[in-house]
Amino acid sequence: MTSPPSRPGVRPDLAEVFRRNYPRVVGVAARVLGSPDSAEDVAQEVFLAFGRSSVPTGEAGGWLSVAAAHTALNLLRDGRRRAVREENAATGTDAVAGDVADDVVVREERTRVRAALARLPRRQAVVLVLRHSGLSYAEVATALDMSPGSIGTTVRRAEAALRKELNGHASSG
């Protein structure tokens, strides 16, 4: 019995890799962008790129997580945040419970953190995004081809850089 013919240019493992990794890819992108809709768009781009790649199946999870973080950060850095602001505004105006002032402060703080994250060196931003998206130190190390023992230090330094960026920007603005 032969396997069904695959479409030209499509990896035979794509469907399985997609099923296994889609939630994580969307989660990583959503952590950066703050918008489920934008995160799904990023996931689509990432899986299209994976489909054209020669990344070994066993390395797919790490590759996809890093690609999601990079793609989402590129979206921030390119200034295409209008969709995120519209999404946040739509959900903020429909809120029935809660204090409007608190909602505004939370939204502004998230926007401030995302902007600071976009100003960090890419490696620091990616380490923070992956770690705060729920990946273990070992998973972050594998995804970024780093020593597992160095991840804690790298995360702490990236967090310090983010705090410095936030504090520096707050005092100058």
C-alpha positions in Angstrom: 0.0 0.0 0.0 1.4 3.4 -1.0 0.9 6.6 0.9 -1.4 9.2 -0.7 0.4 11.6 -3.1 1.3 14.9 -1.5 0.8 18.2 -3.2 3.9 19.6 -4.8 5.8 22.0 -2.5 3.9 20.9 0.6 5.6 19.1 3.4 4.1 15.7 4.2 4.4 16.5 8.0 2.7 19.9 7.8 -0.7 18.9 9.0 0.6 17.0 12.0 3.1 19.8 12.9 0.3 22.3 12.6 -2.1 20.4 14.9 0.6 19.9 17.5 2.0 23.5 17.5 -0.8 25.9 16.4 -1.9 26.8 20.0 1.6 27.6 21.1 2.4 29.6 17.9 -0.8 31.7 18.4 0.0 32.1 22.1 3.5 33.4 21.5 2.2 35.9 18.9 -0.7 36.9 21.1 1.7 37.6 24.0 3.6 40.1 21.8 0.6 41.6 19.9 -2.2 41.5 22.5 -4.7 40.6 19.8 -5.9 37.1 19.0 -6.8 38.1 15.5 -3.4 39.4 14.7 -1.8 36.4 16.4 -3.7 34.1 14.1 -2.5 36.1 11.1 1.1 35.7 12.4 0.5 32.0 12.9 -0.6 31.7 9.3 2.5 33.4 8.0 4.7 31.3 10.2 3.2 28.0 9.1 3.4 29.0 5.5 7.1 29.7 6.0 7.5 26.4 7.8 5.7 24.6 4.9 8.4 25.9 2.5 11.3 25.2 4.9 13.5 22.2 5.4 13.4 22.4 9.2 13.5 18.8 10.6 10.2 17.7 12.1 11.8 17.2 15.5 12.9 20.9 15.6 9.6 22.3 14.4 8.3 23.4 17.8 11.3 25.5 18.7 11.6 26.9 15.1 7.9 27.8 15.1 8.0 29.5 18.5 11.0 31.7 17.5 9.5 32.4 14.1 6.2 33.5 15.8 8.1 35.8 18.2 10.2 37.3 15.3 7.2 37.8 13.0 5.1 39.4 15.8 8.0 41.7 16.8 8.4 42.7 13.1 4.7 43.6 13.0 5.2 45.8 16.1 8.4 47.4 14.7 6.9 48.0 11.3 4.3 50.2 13.0 1.3 48.1 11.9 -0.4 48.3 15.3 -3.7 49.8 14.2 -5.5 46.5 14.3 -4.3 45.8 17.8 -5.5 49.3 19.0 -8.8 48.8 17.3 -9.2 45.4 18.9 -8.4 46.8 22.3 -10.7 49.7 21.9 -13.5 47.4 20.8 -13.2 45.2 23.8 -12.7 48.2 26.2 -15.9 49.9 25.1 -18.0 46.8 25.4 -16.9 46.1 28.9 -19.9 46.2 31.3 -18.1 45.5 34.6 -15.1 47.1 36.0 -13.8 50.6 36.3 -13.2 52.4 33.0 -10.2 54.3 34.4 -8.6 50.9 35.4 -9.3 49.5 31.9 -7.6 52.6 30.3 -4.6 52.3 32.6 -4.2 48.6 31.9 -4.4 49.2 28.1 -1.9 52.1 28.2 0.5 50.0 30.3 0.3 47.1 27.9 0.9 49.5 25.0 3.9 50.9 26.8 5.4 47.5 27.5 4.9 46.4 23.9 6.6 49.5 22.6 9.5 49.0 25.0 9.7 45.4 24.0 9.9 46.5 20.4 12.9 48.7 21.2 14.9 45.9 22.9 17.6 44.0 21.0 15.8 41.2 19.1 17.4 38.4 21.1 16.4 39.9 24.4 12.8 40.5 23.2 12.5 36.9 21.8 13.8 35.4 25.1 11.3 37.4 27.1 8.4 36.6 24.7 9.2 32.8 24.7 9.7 32.5 28.4 6.6 34.6 29.3 4.6 32.6 26.8 5.0 29.5 29.0 8.0 27.8 27.5 10.4 26.2 30.0 14.0 27.3 30.2 14.9 24.1 28.4 12.4 24.8 25.6 13.7 28.4 25.2 17.3 27.1 25.1 16.4 24.5 22.5 14.4 27.0 20.4 17.2 29.6 20.4 20.1 27.1 20.3 21.5 28.3 23.6 22.8 26.5 26.7 20.0 25.7 29.1 22.2 27.0 32.0 22.4 30.4 30.4 18.7 31.0 29.9 18.0 32.2 33.5 20.7 34.8 33.3 19.6 35.8 29.8 16.0 36.2 30.9 17.0 38.3 34.0 19.2 40.5 31.9 16.4 40.9 29.3 13.9 41.8 32.1 16.4 44.3 33.5 16.8 45.9 30.0 13.0 46.0 29.6 12.7 47.7 33.0 15.4 50.2 32.1 13.7 50.9 28.8 10.4 51.4 30.5 11.8 53.6 33.2 14.0 55.6 30.8 11.1 56.2 28.5 8.8 57.1 31.3 11.2 59.8 32.7 11.8 61.3 29.2 8.1 61.4 28.3 
